[in-house]
């Protein structure tokens, strides 16, 4: 089965803050507290789960329950 080539796009995480709408119709970058180590572990785990789920869905990988590190 040939792999379908799809247009790609990028996502960016601003871990030092968030962009919010201001009253003048523009946006303002607001600093927030840095994420903790456990916050980062949780983010990486969530992203890896979603990537594997997608790869399984399109048939590019098959989960090996005996050796799965993404349980």
C-alpha positions as a printed NumPy array, in Angstrom:
array([[ 0.   ,  0.   ,  0.   ],
       [ 1.595,  3.326, -1.015],
       [ 1.971,  6.007,  1.617],
       [-0.136,  9.087,  0.953],
       [ 1.783, 12.351,  0.936],
       [-0.17 , 15.028,  2.772],
       [ 0.573, 18.71 ,  3.154],
       [ 2.258, 19.325,  6.471],
       [ 2.071, 22.145,  8.947],
       [ 3.84 , 23.116, 12.125],
       [ 2.693, 23.615, 15.68 ],
       [ 4.653, 25.624, 18.193],
       [ 4.525, 25.542, 21.96 ],
       [ 5.296, 28.777, 23.77 ],
       [ 6.267, 27.364, 27.13 ],
       [ 7.226, 30.753, 28.566],
       [ 3.828, 32.301, 28.086],
       [ 0.662, 32.554, 26.075],
       [-0.644, 34.816, 23.357],
       [-3.971, 36.398, 24.261],
       [-6.249, 38.835, 22.466],
       [-6.073, 42.403, 23.731],
       [-8.901, 44.964, 23.805],
       [-7.576, 46.655, 20.627],
       [-8.059, 43.596, 18.414],
       [-4.423, 42.536, 18.466],
       [-2.57 , 39.976, 20.493],
       [-0.284, 40.285, 23.483],
       [ 2.28 , 37.778, 24.722],
       [ 1.876, 37.219, 28.464],
       [ 4.58 , 35.49 , 30.477],
       [ 3.569, 32.573, 32.67 ],
       [ 5.381, 30.325, 35.117],
       [ 7.733, 27.823, 33.462],
       [ 6.466, 24.238, 33.302],
       [ 7.836, 21.811, 35.842],
       [ 9.675, 18.625, 34.946],
       [ 6.527, 16.596, 35.621],
       [ 4.515, 18.953, 33.353],
       [ 7.005, 18.308, 30.535],
       [ 6.892, 14.541, 31.108],
       [ 3.101, 14.666, 30.836],
       [ 3.211, 16.753, 27.634],
       [ 5.733, 14.428, 25.967],
       [ 3.717, 11.37 , 26.993],
       [ 0.485, 12.84 , 25.584],
       [ 2.14 , 13.812, 22.294],
       [ 3.785, 10.399, 21.882],
       [ 0.459,  8.63 , 22.543],
       [-1.252, 10.714, 19.871],
       [ 1.504, 10.113, 17.324],
       [ 1.414,  6.35 , 17.874],
       [-2.399,  6.308, 17.686],
       [-2.224,  8.133, 14.344],
       [ 0.481,  5.828, 12.974],
       [-1.601,  2.803, 13.998],
       [-4.697,  4.309, 12.391],
       [-2.975,  4.792,  9.026],
       [-1.391,  1.332,  9.244],
       [ 2.255,  2.365,  9.485],
       [ 2.871,  0.674, 12.852],
       [ 1.337, -2.176, 14.78 ],
       [ 1.441, -2.151, 18.583],
       [ 3.451, -4.955, 20.202],
       [ 1.82 , -5.398, 23.615],
       [ 4.754, -7.445, 24.995],
       [ 7.297, -4.72 , 24.213],
       [ 5.197, -1.581, 24.228],
       [ 6.813,  1.406, 25.924],
       [ 3.716,  3.528, 25.268],
       [ 1.275,  1.849, 27.647]])
